[in-house]
Amino acid sequence: KKKRVLKFGNKKAIKEEKEKCNHIPSKIKHRYIAKVYWFTEYCMLQQYGNDFKGREGEFSKLKKIGKRYGLGDIRHENVREINGRLKIVDANLMKKSK
């Protein structure tokens, strides 16, 4: 059974989610980011999975990959196991310093 989550937010939050998805190369996105089925102005439908336990090595690798592609706030609560793989379901784009 597939799990999905419907995320609601203001225009700015949903736009940031969309930008996050668009700036990561496809190969990386499909492997490490939970699939987003669609966006509207105020919501999005995304794949969701189960809690993971005992996979700290994989989690650390995911954090490094996220950091490389400008994603911050990757915590255990923001990562789920989907189809046997750990994937990021919620992360923020890191603010660019001027």
C-alpha positions in Angstrom: 0.0 0.0 0.0 1.4 3.4 -1.0 1.4 6.2 1.4 1.0 9.8 0.2 0.7 13.1 2.0 -1.2 16.2 1.0 0.8 19.3 2.1 -0.9 22.6 2.5 0.9 26.0 2.8 0.9 29.6 1.7 2.0 30.5 -1.8 5.5 31.2 -0.8 6.0 27.8 1.0 4.7 25.8 -1.9 6.7 27.8 -4.4 9.9 27.1 -2.4 9.0 23.4 -2.4 8.7 23.5 -6.2 12.0 25.4 -6.6 13.7 22.8 -4.4 12.4 20.0 -6.7 13.4 21.8 -9.8 17.0 22.7 -8.9 18.2 19.2 -8.1 19.3 17.0 -11.1 16.8 14.4 -12.0 19.0 11.4 -11.3 19.6 12.6 -7.7 16.0 13.8 -7.2 14.5 10.4 -8.1 16.9 8.5 -5.9 17.0 10.7 -2.8 13.8 12.9 -2.7 10.3 11.5 -2.3 8.2 11.8 -5.5 6.0 14.8 -5.8 2.9 14.0 -7.9 1.6 17.5 -8.4 1.6 21.1 -7.2 -1.2 23.7 -7.0 -1.0 27.2 -5.7 -1.6 26.2 -2.1 -0.9 22.4 -1.9 1.1 19.5 -3.2 0.8 15.7 -3.2 3.9 13.8 -2.2 5.0 10.2 -1.6 5.3 9.3 2.1 6.7 6.3 3.8 7.4 4.6 7.1 9.7 5.6 10.0 13.1 4.1 9.7 15.3 2.6 12.4 18.9 1.5 12.6 20.1 2.9 9.3 22.3 5.8 10.6 24.9 5.2 7.9 22.4 5.7 5.1 20.9 8.7 6.9 24.3 10.4 7.2 24.9 9.8 3.5 21.5 11.4 2.7 22.4 14.4 4.8 25.7 14.9 2.9 23.9 14.6 -0.4 21.2 17.1 0.7 23.9 19.6 1.8 25.7 19.2 -1.5 22.5 20.2 -3.3 21.6 23.1 -1.0 19.1 21.4 1.2 19.0 22.1 4.9 17.0 20.9 7.9 17.4 17.2 7.1 16.4 15.5 10.3 15.0 12.1 11.2 11.5 13.5 11.1 12.1 14.7 7.5 13.3 11.3 6.1 11.1 8.3 5.5 11.6 4.8 4.1 9.9 4.4 0.8 10.1 1.2 -1.2 13.1 0.1 0.9 15.1 3.3 0.4 15.5 6.3 2.6 14.2 9.5 0.9 13.8 13.1 2.0 10.2 14.1 2.3 10.7 17.6 3.7 13.8 19.8 3.6 14.4 23.5 3.1 16.6 25.2 0.6 19.5 26.8 2.4 19.6 30.5 2.2 22.3 31.9 0.1 24.7 34.2 2.0 25.5 37.5 0.4 
